[in-house]
Amino acid sequence: MGHEARMNLRQNAVLLTGNSPLIGAALAAVVVLLLAFGGPVRPATDPPGFAAAGATNPAETRLTATGDAQFAAWAPDGRTLLYTRWSRTEPISTGWQVVTDLWQTHPDGKRHDLLASNAAYPAYSPDGKGLAYLSFLGQGRGDLWILENGARKRLARADWGRALSWTGRGVLASQDGRPTLLRPDRAAPDGVSAQGLPWPEGVRLYPSPAGDAAAQVRPDGISLWNARGAPVKTIAAGPGARVGDLAWSPDGTKLAYFVQGTSEGPELWVADVAEGRERRLIKGDLELFSTPSWSPDSRSLALSRTPTGSAVSDWSEIWLVNADGSGFERITHDEQEHSAPAWSPDGRWLAFNRHGDVWLLDVGKARSMAREPLSPVKASTVVTPTLMSRSAASRLRSTTPGHQGPVNWPRGVSLPSSAGSGSAWAQAAMTPTVQYRMYLP
């Protein structure tokens, strides 16, 4: 049941009740049951204060309001973007598989079009004229479809759960664990050419933008393979460290990746593919990093940083850093979710997810707001303290519009003295008009 249908149901119940409390109570019970059992998999409601807080940030634009959406991809020309919505669940051997539908919208969010049902892992062709995606079949299998000029065509069977990549050579998918290059071919018996690639089988590969190389994540580092299947380079992560997700730069010259070592937090590294030189850009503390997103010019990266702890698990803020390690800056400060940021092709926007919806961040406006001078804020009522790491607490900021800097503790606030080494007590405070966070430096 969609959001509009839910609203109509509530309105009709109000109209039918009239002045009879008995009829009103009966219809209210029916409405509750219908909403409970006939609705989508996830609720379309926002957490308290979420919509109001998001609407006050002039750098942010909300594209969806369904509570079940997730950003999927930008079109190469940047005029549209894709997102998925939950459709249904299917039983599988390990539990349940969420089946999604694929939608398209514009950066202004005024028009939304359903492109395909049962669709996931979308990948655009380099010229933007074709769109590949997988539909779920079950038992680890999927169908690979091509959507072009409004027509849909099944291309081949493929392994489910492996992301697609479309390069100038064709669509790279996985078939029976083997990397395979697929492309339409009228001369082939079944209309498709399938070329097995000489890369490792049964592992997750990250093909380069040109499709002429691939990176493989190993427990101890990264292996690079050329188009002939020969290993050309190994990037070591260091003793006791492991590599997380990685991302190729759009020009194919660099790799950005996370390393989780023996220390408490993750690290963001960038390696030069040709020379193998590595540079550590960010060293985190007790927090999580999102997969980095390269800017279109391959000069900088965006990522979200989320402090650990139940009280702050959904406070992910967006940071930017140049590929040489300079220009490290935080551009969001409102203590809400800004997960999985992804650059638009023109570099103006960062798409991100927040509580089951897709949002856009105007990078230029966000940078200007982040650099505004601080204004004084006076606190009144202080509520329950929350224990977190000192580095996580030091990154908390005010949610007051126009005030994105650190806030000092008000006088007279008493705090527990047993915070422990490396920790700080963070509290929420409220003025008559705004709500914000405070921390002990």
BELFEN-V668114 format. One record per residue. N is the residue number from 1. OMEGA is omega in radians with two decimals (NA if undefined). Layout:
n-><N/N>
omega-><OMEGA/OMEGA>
This chain:
n-><1/2/3/4/5/6/7/8/9/10/11/12/13/14/15/16/17/18/19/20/21/22/23/24/25/26/27/28/29/30/31/32/33/34/35/36/37/38/39/40/41/42/43/44/45/46/47/48/49/50/51/52/53/54/55/56/57/58/59/60/61/62/63/64/65/66/67/68/69/70/71/72/73/74/75/76/77/78/79/80/81/82/83/84/85/86/87/88/89/90/91/92/93/94/95/96/97/98/99/100/101/102/103/104/105/106/107/108/109/110/111/112/113/114/115/116/117/118/119/120/121/122/123/124/125/126/127/128/129/130/131/132/133/134/135/136/137/138/139/140/141/142/143/144/145/146/147/148/149/150/151/152/153/154/155/156/157/158/159/160/161/162/163/164/165/166/167/168/169/170/171/172/173/174/175/176/177/178/179/180/181/182/183/184/185/186/187/188/189/190/191/192/193/194/195/196/197/198/199/200/201/202/203/204/205/206/207/208/209/210/211/212/213/214/215/216/217/218/219/220/221/222/223/224/225/226/227/228/229/230/231/232/233/234/235/236/237/238/239/240/241/242/243/244/245/246/247/248/249/250/251/252/253/254/255/256/257/258/259/260/261/262/263/264/265/266/267/268/269/270/271/272/273/274/275/276/277/278/279/280/281/282/283/284/285/286/287/288/289/290/291/292/293/294/295/296/297/298/299/300/301/302/303/304/305/306/307/308/309/310/311/312/313/314/315/316/317/318/319/320/321/322/323/324/325/326/327/328/329/330/331/332/333/334/335/336/337/338/339/340/341/342/343/344/345/346/347/348/349/350/351/352/353/354/355/356/357/358/359/360/361/362/363/364/365/366/367/368/369/370/371/372/373/374/375/376/377/378/379/380/381/382/383/384/385/386/387/388/389/390/391/392/393/394/395/396/397/398/399/400/401/402/403/404/405/406/407/408/409/410/411/412/413/414/415/416/417/418/419/420/421/422/423/424/425/426/427/428/429/430/431/432/433/434/435/436/437/438/439/440/441>
omega-><-3.07/-3.09/-3.12/3.12/3.11/-3.14/3.12/-3.13/3.12/-3.11/3.12/3.11/3.13/-3.11/-3.06/-3.04/-3.12/3.14/-3.10/3.13/-3.14/3.11/3.13/-3.13/-3.13/3.13/3.10/3.11/3.11/3.14/3.14/-3.13/-3.14/3.13/-3.09/-3.01/-3.09/-3.06/3.11/-3.11/3.12/-3.12/3.14/-3.14/-3.12/3.01/-3.12/3.09/-3.05/-3.06/-3.12/-3.12/-3.13/-3.08/-3.10/-3.13/-3.08/3.13/-3.05/3.07/3.13/-3.09/-3.12/3.11/-3.08/-3.13/-3.13/-3.06/3.10/3.13/-3.10/-3.07/2.96/2.94/-3.10/3.13/3.09/-3.10/3.11/3.04/-3.08/2.98/3.11/3.04/3.11/3.11/-3.12/3.05/3.11/3.11/3.05/-3.03/-3.10/3.14/-3.09/3.07/3.07/3.09/-3.05/2.98/-3.08/-3.11/3.11/3.07/3.13/-3.13/3.08/3.06/-3.04/-3.11/3.14/-3.11/3.04/-3.13/-3.08/3.01/-3.10/-3.06/3.12/3.10/-3.12/3.09/3.12/2.95/-3.10/3.14/3.10/-3.10/-3.12/3.12/3.09/3.07/3.12/2.96/-3.03/3.09/-3.06/3.12/3.09/-3.10/3.07/3.03/3.08/-3.11/3.04/3.09/-3.07/-3.13/3.10/-3.13/-3.14/-3.13/3.05/-3.09/-3.07/2.99/-3.11/3.10/3.09/3.06/3.10/-3.11/3.11/3.05/-3.11/3.12/3.10/-3.12/-3.13/-3.14/3.11/3.13/3.11/3.06/-3.09/3.11/-3.09/3.07/-3.05/3.10/-3.08/3.07/3.10/-3.13/-3.10/-3.12/-3.13/-3.10/-3.12/3.07/-3.14/3.07/3.14/-3.13/3.06/-3.11/-3.08/3.11/-3.09/-3.14/3.04/3.11/3.11/3.13/3.09/-3.12/3.09/-3.14/3.13/-3.13/-3.10/3.12/3.12/3.07/3.11/3.10/3.08/3.13/-3.05/-3.13/-3.08/3.04/3.09/-3.12/3.07/-3.06/-3.14/3.11/-3.14/3.05/-3.07/-3.08/3.04/3.11/-3.07/3.13/-3.12/-3.12/3.07/-3.11/3.06/-3.07/3.06/-3.13/3.10/-3.13/3.03/2.98/-3.11/3.12/3.06/-3.07/-3.05/3.03/3.01/-3.08/3.11/3.07/3.04/-3.08/3.13/3.11/-3.03/-3.02/3.13/3.11/3.07/-3.12/3.01/-3.14/3.01/-3.03/-3.07/-3.03/3.13/3.12/-3.09/3.12/3.05/-3.10/-3.06/2.98/-3.10/3.11/3.12/-3.04/3.10/3.06/3.00/3.04/-3.09/3.10/-3.13/2.99/-3.09/-3.13/3.09/-3.08/-3.10/-3.10/3.00/3.09/3.03/-3.14/-3.09/3.08/3.10/-3.10/-3.05/-3.08/-3.05/-3.01/3.13/3.06/3.12/-3.12/-3.08/3.09/3.05/3.07/3.09/-3.09/3.10/3.12/-3.14/3.04/-3.12/-3.09/3.07/-3.04/2.98/-3.03/-3.04/3.01/3.03/-3.11/3.01/-2.98/3.05/3.12/-3.12/-3.11/2.94/-3.10/3.12/3.09/-3.11/-2.99/2.86/3.03/3.12/3.14/3.06/3.03/3.06/3.07/-3.09/-3.13/3.01/3.06/3.04/-3.00/-3.13/3.12/-3.12/3.11/3.13/3.13/-3.11/-3.08/3.12/3.10/-3.12/3.05/-3.10/3.10/3.14/-3.10/3.05/-3.05/3.11/-3.09/-2.93/3.08/3.08/-3.12/3.09/3.13/-3.13/3.14/3.10/3.14/-3.10/3.14/3.13/-3.10/3.12/3.02/3.10/3.10/-3.14/3.13/-3.08/-3.09/3.09/-3.13/-3.14/3.09/3.03/3.13/3.08/3.13/3.11/-3.10/3.04/-3.10/-3.06/-3.13/3.12/-3.11/3.07/-3.12/3.10/3.09/3.10/-3.13/3.00/3.11/-3.06/2.98/3.13/-3.04/-3.04/3.06/-3.10/-3.14/3.07/-3.14/3.01/3.13/NA>
